[in-house]
Amino acid sequence: MSTLLYPLRDSATMLRRNLLHVRRYPSMTVQLIGTPIVLLLLFVYVFGGTMGAGLPGASGGRAEYLAYIIPGIMLMTAATVAQGTAISVSMDMTEGIVARFRTMSISRGSIFTGHVLGSTIQSVISVAVVVGVAMLLGYRPATNGFGWLGAVGVMALGGFALAWITTAIGMISKNIEIASSLPMPLMMLPFLGSGFVPTDSMPTGLRWFAEYQPFTPMMESLRGFLTGQPDTAATWATVAWCLGLSLVGYLWSRSRFESASAT
């Protein structure tokens, strides 16, 4: 086998291992998907009537607010799945599995890659389930095949970036409780962006943060694809943010792994 194929073979093995973990512990997946679904129901049926009336250019109502908050709920779903990634990585680190992998003749990068690819796949599937629930509530996106393809691409990129960040968080966490707590701010970012209300309605300081934090271009690009009006600037900003976050997460994870190997 070619030397270049060994990392691919090891990464495929690690990906299979992580997907088997997901299948064997369905309660964790249900819990991760359940949180954004509960928030979706809460915002649509409790706040939707009032919040929908406040949307610019909208006639108001729960249906329009449901269409508005879908991108935020989708990113929140990806963030909760990434939280599970931090927990899985922390379990591997604290239970000695990673130490065992270090003694084996396998590609070290495959240990991370398996977690990241597994999390990305789980994220896209979880978001599809949440969008399915939204459609049962009456959500009808005004898009076409190209729009759906763009939305899936944005979610895959976002899930990939979040998976790298939370992989690093899982590696630096001393125990599972810390690993489950540190990614929580990621779930708050849709609230502090354009996920649930337009940024124009926010105070100046908060509006500046909301407009320049990474989740806002992701949500705007999703909103554009799902409404059949792609936002080119937001899409390019999304690609830049996702690649940057992925690089930071990868370098952070590798640095932590090498530091742990040296001790």
N, C-alpha and C positions, 0 to 999 in steps of 0.2 A: 504493500500500500504506500502511495506517495506520502512524503512527510507533511505536505499541505493538507492531506485528507484526515490526518489523525485528529487535529482540533475539531474538524467538522463532525467526525464520528463521535468524539467524546462529548461535544455539545449536544448532539442528537440524543445520546444516552442520558445526559443530565436533564434535557428537556422532557424526555419520557418519564424520568423519575419524578419530576415536579408535577407533571400532568396526572401521574398515578396517585400522588399525594392528594391532589385536588379531588379526584374521583373517590378516594377512600374516606375523605373527610368532607362530605357534602354540607354538613351543618355550618361549617365555616363560610362556605360560598353563599349559602342562603342568608347568613347573617350579614355578609358584606353587601349583598344585593338588596337586602331588606331595608337597610337604613335609607338609601336614596328613594326607594319606592314609598316609604312612609312619609318622607319629606315632600315628595311629589303630591301625594294625596292631601297632606296638610296645606300646602300652599295653594293648591287648586281649589279645594272645597271650603277652606276656612278663610283664606285671604284673597282668593282669585277674583271674586266679584268686585271688591274695592280696588285691588291692585291693577286689575285689567282696565278699570275706568281711568287710571292715571297714566296709561301708556300714551305717548304722543302719536296723534293721528289714528288712534284706534277708537272703535265705537264702544269698547269696553266689554267686560264679561269674562267668564272663566275660560271660554274656548280660546280667546286671543291671549290671555295670560298663560294658558297651558302651552301654546305655541312659542311664547316668548321665553319661558323658563326651561324648555327642553335642553338647550345647549348647556346651561348651568348644571342641570341634573345629570347630564351625560358625563361632564367633567368630574362632578362629585362622585359618580359611580367609579370612574377610573381611579380617583384618589383613594376610595375605600378599598378597592382591590389592591392598590399599591401598598396600603397599610398591611394587608395580609402578607405581602411579599417581605416587608420588614420583619414581621413575626417569624416567617419561615426561615429567613436567613439567620435571624438571631437564634432560633432553635438549633440550626445546623452548627452554629458557632459554639453555643453553650453546651450542647450535648456531645461534642467531640467528633461529629461527622466530618467537619472540614479538616480537623487534625488528621483524621484517618485518610481523607483524600490526598493530603499532602504526602503521605508515605507511598502512594500508589503512582504508577507510571501513567498518569493522565495529564492532559492539558489543564493547567491551572485556570486559564481563562474560561474553560468550559463550565467551571463551578458557578461563575457569575452568569454566563450566557444562558445556562439552563433555567436559572431563576428569572432572568429578564424576559426571555422569550415565552416562558410559561405564563408569566404575569401579563404580558402583552396580549397573548391569546385569550386568557381568562378575562381581561379587561374588555376586549372587543365583544366577546360572547355575552358578558354581563350587561354591557350597554345595549346590546340588541334585545335582551330580555326587558330592560327598563323601557326602551322605546316601544316594545310590544305592549307593555302595560299602558303606556301613554296613549297608544292607538285604541286600546279598549275603552279609554276614557273619552275618546272623541278626537284625538290628535290626527290631523290629516296634512302632512307636509306637502307643500306645493312645489315639488321638485321632480327631476327625471333621473334616468340612469346615471348621467354624469354627476348630478348632485349627490346621489347616494354614494357613488364611488369616491367623490371628494370628502364626504363626511366620514366614511370608513377610513380613508387615508389619514385624516386629521386625528381621529380617535386612536389609530394605530401608532401614529407618531407621538401623540400625547401620552398614551399608555406606556410606550417604550421609554420615554424620558422620565416619567414618574417612577417606573420600575428601576431604572439605574439609580435615581436619587434615594429611593427607599432601600435598595440593596446596600448602599453605603451606610444608611442609617441603621439597618439591621446589623451590619458588621461592627459598628462602633458601640452598639447598645450592650450594656453589661448583663441584661436579663430580658426576658420576654415582655415584662410589664413596661419597661422603658421603650422597647421597640414598638409596642402598640400605642404608646403615648406620643412619641416624637413626631410621627407623620400627621397628627391631628390638624396642625395649621393648614396643611394642604387642602383639607376638606372645607376650610373656612374661606379660601381664596375666591370661590365663585360668589360668595356673599359680598366680598369686598371688591367686586368687579361689576361687569354688566350682566351677571347671571340672573338676577332677580328684579333689579330695577335699573333704568338707564343711569349712566354715570352723571348725566347733566343734572340730576336731582340731588346730588351729593354736595356736602360742604367742600370748599376749595381744596384743602389739604387731602381729604379722603378721595376726592375726585381725581387729583393728580396721581395718587397711588393706584387707584382703580384703573386708570387709563394706561398706566405703564407697567403693571404687573403682568406676568406671563399668561395667566388664564384668560384675560380679557381678549387678546387677539385670537386665542383658540376658540372662545365662545362666539366671537363675531364671525370667524370664518365658518364655523359650524352653522350659525344662523343664516349666513349667506347661502351656503350650499343647500340647506333644508328649505329655504324659501325660493329657490330657483334664481337667486341674484347673488352669485359669487362675489366676495369681497377680496379683490386681488391683493391689496395692501395688507389686510389682516392675515391672509393665507401665507404670504411671504414672511411676515413677522412671526407667525406660528412655526413655520419651518425653522427659522433662525433660533427662536427660543428653544424648540425641542432638541435641535442639534447641540446647542450650547449646554442645556441641562444634561443631556446624555453624556457629553464629554466630561462635564464636571463630575457626574456620578461615577463614570467609569474610572477616571483618574483617582477619585476619592476612594473607591472600592479597592483598586489595585494597590494604592499606597497603604491602606489599612491592612490588606492581606499580606503585603511584604513585611510590614512592621510586626505583625503577629507571627510571621514565619521566622523572623530573626530572634524572637524571644524564646 
